[in-house]
Amino acid sequence: MSLSVGDQAPDFKLPGTSGAEVSLSGFQGAQNVVLVFYTADSTSG
């Protein structure tokens, strides 16, 4: 799947820091949602 700047993000689910599953759709209606993807902690990336 390819996205361009300004495209709506597709719904997805990931484990949260507490271990509970978090979905993007769970934030529907929130004023702003910021997604940040980064390489694993303690890596050179």
N, CA, C and O atoms as a Tinker XYZ file with bonds, in Angstrom:
   180  protein
     1  N      0.848000   -1.173000    0.000000    73     2
     2  CA     0.000000    0.000000    0.000000    64     1     3
     3  C      0.890000    1.230000    0.000000    63     2     4     5
     4  O      1.914000    1.277000    0.682000    81     3
     5  N      0.498000    2.189000   -0.748000    73     3     6
     6  CA     1.256000    3.425000   -0.844000    64     5     7
     7  C      0.367000    4.593000   -0.454000    63     6     8     9
     8  O     -0.791000    4.663000   -0.866000    81     7
     9  N      0.902000    5.507000    0.337000    73     7    10
    10  CA     0.169000    6.698000    0.752000    64     9    11
    11  C      0.932000    7.936000    0.316000    63    10    12    13
    12  O      2.158000    7.924000    0.205000    81    11
    13  N      0.201000    8.981000    0.076000    73    11    14
    14  CA     0.803000   10.262000   -0.260000    64    13    15
    15  C      0.518000   11.257000    0.858000    63    14    16    17
    16  O     -0.374000   11.041000    1.679000    81    15
    17  N      1.268000   12.331000    0.885000    73    15    18
    18  CA     1.040000   13.373000    1.874000    64    17    19
    19  C     -0.405000   13.833000    1.776000    63    18    20    21
    20  O     -0.895000   14.124000    0.685000    81    19
    21  N     -1.083000   13.897000    2.905000    73    19    22
    22  CA    -2.473000   14.341000    2.946000    64    21    23
    23  C     -3.485000   13.218000    2.890000    63    22    24    25
    24  O     -4.668000   13.447000    3.144000    81    23
    25  N     -3.046000   11.984000    2.557000    73    23    26
    26  CA    -3.966000   10.851000    2.536000    64    25    27
    27  C     -4.404000   10.496000    3.954000    63    26    28    29
    28  O     -3.656000   10.683000    4.914000    81    27
    29  N     -5.616000    9.985000    4.067000    73    27    30
    30  CA    -6.095000    9.509000    5.357000    64    29    31
    31  C     -5.410000    8.186000    5.665000    63    30    32    33
    32  O     -5.314000    7.312000    4.803000    81    31
    33  N     -4.941000    8.044000    6.882000    73    31    34
    34  CA    -4.263000    6.805000    7.282000    64    33    35
    35  C     -5.281000    5.673000    7.388000    63    34    36    37
    36  O     -6.384000    5.882000    7.893000    81    35
    37  N     -4.926000    4.485000    6.921000    73    35    38
    38  CA    -5.828000    3.344000    7.075000    64    37    39
    39  C     -5.879000    2.916000    8.540000    63    38    40    41
    40  O     -4.936000    3.160000    9.292000    81    39
    41  N     -6.966000    2.284000    8.941000    73    39    42
    42  CA    -7.066000    1.800000   10.309000    64    41    43
    43  C     -6.063000    0.668000   10.523000    63    42    44    45
    44  O     -5.837000   -0.145000    9.627000    81    43
    45  N     -5.479000    0.620000   11.684000    73    43    46
    46  CA    -4.569000   -0.464000   12.031000    64    45    47
    47  C     -4.573000   -0.650000   13.533000    63    46    48    49
    48  O     -5.019000    0.228000   14.271000    81    47
    49  N     -4.077000   -1.794000   13.991000    73    47    50
    50  CA    -3.995000   -2.108000   15.418000    64    49    51
    51  C     -2.563000   -2.480000   15.749000    63    50    52    53
    52  O     -1.894000   -3.184000   14.991000    81    51
    53  N     -2.099000   -1.990000   16.906000    73    51    54
    54  CA    -0.753000   -2.279000   17.387000    64    53    55
    55  C     -0.799000   -2.461000   18.895000    63    54    56    57
    56  O     -1.706000   -1.946000   19.548000    81    55
    57  N      0.166000   -3.186000   19.463000    73    55    58
    58  CA     0.205000   -3.288000   20.924000    64    57    59
    59  C      0.679000   -1.963000   21.524000    63    58    60    61
    60  O      1.655000   -1.377000   21.056000    81    59
    61  N     -0.012000   -1.500000   22.555000    73    59    62
    62  CA     0.397000   -0.286000   23.254000    64    61    63
    63  C      1.466000   -0.592000   24.284000    63    62    64    65
    64  O      1.842000   -1.749000   24.471000    81    63
    65  N      1.951000    0.427000   24.943000    73    63    66
    66  CA     3.017000    0.235000   25.934000    64    65    67
    67  C      2.568000   -0.609000   27.113000    63    66    68    69
    68  O      3.398000   -1.223000   27.785000    81    67
    69  N      1.256000   -0.651000   27.377000    73    67    70
    70  CA     0.750000   -1.475000   28.480000    64    69    71
    71  C      0.486000   -2.913000   28.038000    63    70    72    73
    72  O      0.135000   -3.768000   28.852000    81    71
    73  N      0.658000   -3.170000   26.742000    73    71    74
    74  CA     0.394000   -4.500000   26.205000    64    73    75
    75  C     -0.997000   -4.628000   25.609000    63    74    76    77
    76  O     -1.265000   -5.571000   24.864000    81    75
    77  N     -1.889000   -3.692000   25.925000    73    75    78
    78  CA    -3.242000   -3.717000   25.358000    64    77    79
    79  C     -3.188000   -3.262000   23.901000    63    78    80    81
    80  O     -2.367000   -2.423000   23.532000    81    79
    81  N     -4.067000   -3.824000   23.085000    73    79    82
    82  CA    -4.104000   -3.462000   21.672000    64    81    83
    83  C     -4.753000   -2.083000   21.502000    63    82    84    85
    84  O     -5.778000   -1.790000   22.117000    81    83
    85  N     -4.147000   -1.251000   20.667000    73    83    86
    86  CA    -4.643000    0.097000   20.392000    64    85    87
    87  C     -4.904000    0.191000   18.897000    63    86    88    89
    88  O     -4.079000   -0.233000   18.087000    81    87
    89  N     -6.063000    0.751000   18.532000    73    87    90
    90  CA    -6.372000    0.911000   17.113000    64    89    91
    91  C     -6.509000    2.389000   16.781000    63    90    92    93
    92  O     -6.915000    3.195000   17.618000    81    91
    93  N     -6.169000    2.727000   15.563000    73    91    94
    94  CA    -6.292000    4.112000   15.124000    64    93    95
    95  C     -7.754000    4.551000   15.175000    63    94    96    97
    96  O     -8.037000    5.697000   15.524000    81    95
    97  N     -8.678000    3.669000   14.837000    73    95    98
    98  CA   -10.097000    4.036000   14.853000    64    97    99
    99  C    -10.586000    4.355000   16.263000    63    98   100   101
   100  O    -11.609000    5.022000   16.421000    81    99
   101  N     -9.875000    3.892000   17.288000    73    99   102
   102  CA   -10.228000    4.211000   18.665000    64   101   103
   103  C    -10.057000    5.685000   18.985000    63   102   104   105
   104  O    -10.583000    6.165000   19.990000    81   103
   105  N     -9.336000    6.404000   18.153000    73   103   106
   106  CA    -9.121000    7.830000   18.345000    64   105   107
   107  C    -10.045000    8.677000   17.466000    63   106   108   109
   108  O     -9.910000    9.899000   17.411000    81   107
   109  N    -10.981000    8.020000   16.781000    73   107   110
   110  CA   -11.892000    8.749000   15.891000    64   109   111
   111  C    -12.649000    9.805000   16.689000    63   110   112   113
   112  O    -13.174000    9.522000   17.766000    81   111
   113  N    -12.699000   11.005000   16.162000    73   111   114
   114  CA   -13.353000   12.115000   16.838000    64   113   115
   115  C    -12.398000   12.969000   17.645000    63   114   116   117
   116  O    -12.758000   14.065000   18.073000    81   115
   117  N    -11.179000   12.481000   17.861000    73   115   118
   118  CA   -10.178000   13.286000   18.551000    64   117   119
   119  C     -9.786000   14.445000   17.646000    63   118   120   121
   120  O     -9.796000   14.314000   16.422000    81   119
   121  N     -9.446000   15.564000   18.239000    73   119   122
   122  CA    -9.118000   16.730000   17.420000    64   121   123
   123  C     -7.878000   16.480000   16.571000    63   122   124   125
   124  O     -7.890000   16.761000   15.373000    81   123
   125  N     -6.812000   15.960000   17.164000    73   123   126
   126  CA    -5.576000   15.687000   16.427000    64   125   127
   127  C     -4.982000   14.368000   16.893000    63   126   128   129
   128  O     -5.026000   14.036000   18.077000    81   127
   129  N     -4.437000   13.635000   15.965000    73   127   130
   130  CA    -3.696000   12.414000   16.282000    64   129   131
   131  C     -2.380000   12.497000   15.528000    63   130   132   133
   132  O     -2.367000   12.727000   14.319000    81   131
   133  N     -1.278000   12.311000   16.234000    73   131   134
   134  CA     0.046000   12.348000   15.621000    64   133   135
   135  C      0.628000   10.940000   15.672000    63   134   136   137
   136  O      0.725000   10.340000   16.742000    81   135
   137  N      1.014000   10.417000   14.514000    73   135   138
   138  CA     1.655000    9.107000   14.436000    64   137   139
   139  C      3.150000    9.313000   14.277000    63   138   140   141
   140  O      3.591000   10.065000   13.407000    81   139
   141  N      3.921000    8.651000   15.109000    73   139   142
   142  CA     5.380000    8.756000   15.035000    64   141   143
   143  C      5.934000    7.347000   14.924000    63   142   144   145
   144  O      5.666000    6.498000   15.774000    81   143
   145  N      6.703000    7.104000   13.881000    73   143   146
   146  CA     7.354000    5.817000   13.687000    64   145   147
   147  C      8.852000    6.033000   13.798000    63   146   148   149
   148  O      9.398000    6.925000   13.150000    81   147
   149  N      9.510000    5.244000   14.594000    73   147   150
   150  CA    10.941000    5.376000   14.766000    64   149   151
   151  C     11.570000    3.992000   14.900000    63   150   152   153
   152  O     10.893000    3.010000   15.201000    81   151
   153  N     12.853000    3.940000   14.673000    73   151   154
   154  CA    13.535000    2.649000   14.813000    64   153   155
   155  C     13.607000    2.267000   16.281000    63   154   156   157
   156  O     13.412000    3.109000   17.158000    81   155
   157  N     13.880000    1.030000   16.539000    73   155   158
   158  CA    13.911000    0.529000   17.908000    64   157   159
   159  C     14.899000    1.326000   18.766000    63   158   160   161
   160  O     15.918000    1.818000   18.282000    81   159
   161  N     14.566000    1.434000   20.037000    73   159   162
   162  CA    15.456000    2.125000   20.970000    64   161   163
   163  C     16.820000    1.441000   20.992000    63   162   164   165
   164  O     16.933000    0.235000   20.771000    81   163
   165  N     17.828000    2.222000   21.260000    73   163   166
   166  CA    19.201000    1.728000   21.407000    64   165   167
   167  C     19.768000    1.130000   20.122000    63   166   168   169
   168  O     20.592000    0.218000   20.183000    81   167
   169  N     19.344000    1.623000   18.970000    73   167   170
   170  CA    19.938000    1.176000   17.714000    64   169   171
   171  C     20.602000    2.372000   17.031000    63   170   172   173
   172  O     20.360000    3.521000   17.400000    81   171
   173  N     21.416000    2.095000   16.060000    73   171   174
   174  CA    22.109000    3.182000   15.369000    64   173   175
   175  C     21.213000    3.854000   14.342000    63   174   176   177
   176  O     21.594000    4.885000   13.788000    81   175
   177  N     20.034000    3.305000   14.070000    73   175   178
   178  CA    19.139000    3.842000   13.056000    64   177   179
   179  C     18.504000    5.109000   13.473000    63   178   180
   180  O     17.719000    5.684000   12.719000    81   179
